[in-house]
């Protein structure tokens, strides 16, 4: 019996695997944020330094809540108004959030995704996912499943096929404490 792609991707994630999937602008690649072995594999695959940390995505803020210290967020309503959507926020990390996710920083990067397939994957795993662009450090992020396969070969784990959203570049990143935009969206959005 053939397994449905979302179920297969969720099973792989629950068993410590890596999955590439479409997001608002590019393919992301991720894993279970509570699986250190999977996080180390992801760092090695991308040749990514650990100090950069990772973004966590979810279909709903309630799935991100355990990783965030909400009492430390000044204007949570301002953050929530941008979701679901292509804005990633740096929020105070809870004690549960490990240093591989935060990069050793006091904040964690989180986003409630507006991409229907990425959101469905979060629902299937019943939790958030690590979401980093599907590329080897220094290369352009993949915008198609074929580019993921070309860049990583068979080492990327499972590739959940689908179309990326209409955003021209990866999500904007904002710091909730200062309001600073750390990575802007291109003009003309």
Buried (B, 14 or more C-beta within 10 A) or exposed (E): EEEEBBEBBBBBBBEBBBBBBBBBBBBBBBBBBBBBEBBEBBBEBBEBEEEBBBBBBBBBBEBBBEBBBEEBBEEBEEBEEBBBBBBBBBBBBBEEBBBBBBBEBEBBBBBBBBBEBBBBBBBBBEBBBBBBBBBEEEEEBBBBBEBBBEBBEEEBBBBBBBEBBEBEBBBBBBBBBEEEEEEEBEEEE
